[in-house]
Amino acid sequence: MRLGISLPTRQSDGRAPTIAQIMERARVIERAGFDGIWVGDSVGRASWPVPDPLAWLTAAAASTEHIELGTCVLQVPLRRPVELAQRLMSLHALSGGRFRAGLGSGSTRADFDAVGVSYEDRFKILSAALPTIRRLCAGEQVGDAHLPAWADGDGGPPIMIGSWHSGLWVQRAARDYDGWLGSGFFTSFNQLKEGLQRYRDAGGTRALVSTIRVDLHKPGGTFDPDASFSLECEPADAADRLHRLADIGYDDALLTRANHSEADLTEEDLVQIRGLL
């Protein structure tokens, strides 16, 4: 099972990290042996600064050589599909084809209210936008829009669909796209297992669990398969939980720490986390 992790969003004193700091952190993550750098998305809900994930990943792309880069999960209804397709294609090109577009409907009303988009229409907007994005990335014309692709564009980045463990979008991810991103946040191990079975039954290939909160300095309790899945526990418990995910067939575990600085997750912490698998 592959292991990915997020990037810091601030310095320890609350200032914004510089691009040099983000680039160096990406190098540290790659050097520690992680398989991916994955960055989440929110617009309006948080009480702390949240970066544009594509900006952070562009800095990571500039400073790394082989590590995979992805969004988990970019909320498509909050953007215009044509300009979003251009941004996705650009990052895919700059990263040498290492970018994976984790896309979804969004699930938090506050983000939609902030942007002025109908929360109730989010699935309808997503359904309409995804084919447009995919066709534009492939160099096709959609209506008046045409975004000529680079010769090595390969049809744009693979598209992973982020959704909860039940419902239509798990099946659509398996049938029409390149992977499915479940969520450890507010989702239990048993629910993740149920979602994975649904995805595999529909013919899905790559399955990832995103938004797994990590803090190996917290005391761990007994593993509860019906509690929200996280690695906020002692190292031995965290290793056990990751191996449980691998044993049921997940391909990737994507770890995160909300509003964190390098002081919250040191290089030594990263090495220890990577050593769990």
Secondary structure, DSSP 8 states (H G I E B T S, - for coil): -EEEE----S-TTS----HHHHHHHHHHHHHHT-SEEEE---SS--SS----HHHHHHHHHHH-SS-EEEES-EEGGGS-HHHHHHHHHHHHHHTTS-EEEEEE----HHHHHHHT--STTHHHHHHHHHHHHHHHHTT-EETTEE----TT-TTSS-EEEE--SSSHHHHHHHHHSSEEEEESTT-BHHHHHHHHHHHHHTT---EEEEEEEB-TTS------TTSB--B-S-HHHHHHHHHHHHHHT-SEEEEE-TT--TTTS-HHHHHHHHTT-
